[in-house]
């Protein structure tokens, strides 16, 4: 496993618009994961077979999260987030945690601001998320 030492990097990267961060097979210990994306007039789509589209989102997959603080303060205005096709996912201003091996002592805060946003998932096994924290 890779050790994630500087979550400041995650914070700096997600402060800008239209940037997404993916953390896979890592250990996040006593850290802060902060998503402060500013998405205005964006169109995020996943169209086709097993596609993923992310705008201003953070994804943690197959990781260990221990005593971390996870904060989502995304600003989503006039956004269009869609998932169309087979097994697609589209995310705007969201934090997604999937298949974590450990989620102990974590503090999770979602304070996203969504105005005039359209989130649509069409078909079977589709997901479309705007300004959310998702744990699977």
C-alpha positions in Angstrom: 0.0 0.0 0.0 1.1 3.5 -0.7 1.1 5.9 2.2 -0.7 9.2 1.6 1.4 11.7 3.6 0.5 15.1 2.2 -3.2 15.6 1.9 -2.4 19.3 1.4 -1.8 18.3 -2.2 -5.4 17.0 -2.5 -6.6 20.3 -1.1 -4.6 22.5 -3.4 -5.6 20.5 -6.5 -9.3 20.6 -5.8 -9.5 24.3 -5.1 -9.3 25.0 -8.8 -12.3 24.4 -11.1 -12.7 21.3 -13.4 -10.1 19.3 -11.6 -10.7 15.8 -10.1 -8.5 13.7 -7.8 -8.4 10.0 -7.5 -6.8 8.2 -4.6 -6.5 4.4 -5.0 -5.0 1.7 -2.8 -3.6 4.2 -0.3 -3.6 4.6 3.4 -5.1 7.9 4.7 -4.3 8.3 8.4 -5.0 11.4 10.5 -5.4 13.6 7.4 -7.8 16.1 6.0 -9.4 15.5 2.6 -11.0 18.8 1.5 -13.0 19.3 -1.7 -13.7 22.9 -2.3 -14.4 22.8 -6.0 -16.2 25.7 -7.7 -18.3 24.4 -10.7 -20.2 26.9 -12.7 -21.9 26.3 -16.0 -20.4 22.8 -16.4 -21.7 19.8 -18.2 -20.4 16.4 -16.9 -21.5 13.3 -18.8 -20.7 9.6 -19.0 -22.0 8.2 -22.3 -21.3 4.7 -23.5 -20.1 1.5 -22.0 -18.6 1.5 -18.5 -17.5 5.2 -18.6 -16.8 7.6 -15.8 -16.8 11.4 -15.9 -15.8 13.6 -13.0 -15.7 17.4 -12.5 -14.3 18.8 -9.3 -14.7 15.4 -7.5 -12.5 13.3 -5.2 -12.6 9.5 -5.4 -11.1 7.1 -2.9 -11.0 3.5 -3.9 -9.7 0.4 -2.2 -8.0 2.5 0.6 -7.8 2.6 4.3 -9.2 5.7 6.0 -8.3 6.1 9.6 -9.1 9.1 11.8 -9.4 11.4 8.8 -11.6 14.4 8.3 -13.5 14.4 4.9 -15.1 17.7 4.0 -17.1 18.6 0.9 -17.8 22.3 0.4 -18.4 22.3 -3.3 -20.2 25.2 -5.1 -22.2 23.9 -8.0 -24.2 26.5 -10.0 -25.9 25.8 -13.3 -24.4 22.4 -13.7 -25.6 19.4 -15.7 -24.5 16.0 -14.5 -25.7 12.9 -16.4 -24.9 9.2 -16.7 -26.2 7.7 -19.9 -25.3 4.2 -21.2 -24.3 1.0 -19.5 -22.8 1.1 -16.0 -21.8 4.8 -16.2 -21.1 7.2 -13.4 -20.9 11.0 -13.5 -19.9 13.2 -10.6 -19.8 17.0 -10.1 -18.4 18.4 -6.8 -18.7 15.1 -4.9 -16.5 12.9 -2.7 -16.8 9.2 -3.5 -15.4 6.5 -1.2 -15.7 3.0 -2.6 -14.4 -0.4 -1.3 -12.6 1.1 1.6 -11.0 -1.5 3.8 -11.3 0.6 6.9 -13.2 3.8 7.8 -12.6 4.3 11.5 -12.9 7.5 13.4 -13.6 9.6 10.3 -15.4 12.9 10.5 -17.5 13.5 7.4 -19.0 16.9 6.6 -21.0 17.8 3.5 -21.9 21.5 3.0 -22.3 21.8 -0.7 -24.1 24.6 -2.4 -26.2 23.6 -5.4 -28.2 26.1 -7.4 -29.9 25.4 -10.7 -28.3 22.0 -11.0 -29.6 19.1 -13.0 -28.6 15.6 -11.9 -29.9 12.8 -14.1 -29.2 9.0 -14.2 -31.0 7.1 -17.0 -31.1 3.3 -17.4 -30.0 0.4 -15.2 -26.9 0.6 -12.9 -26.3 4.3 -13.6 -25.3 7.0 -11.1 -25.2 10.8 -11.3 -24.1 12.8 -8.3 -23.8 16.5 -7.6 -22.4 18.0 -4.4 -22.6 14.8 -2.4 -20.5 12.4 -0.3 -21.0 8.8 -1.3 -19.7 5.8 0.7 -20.1 2.2 -0.7 
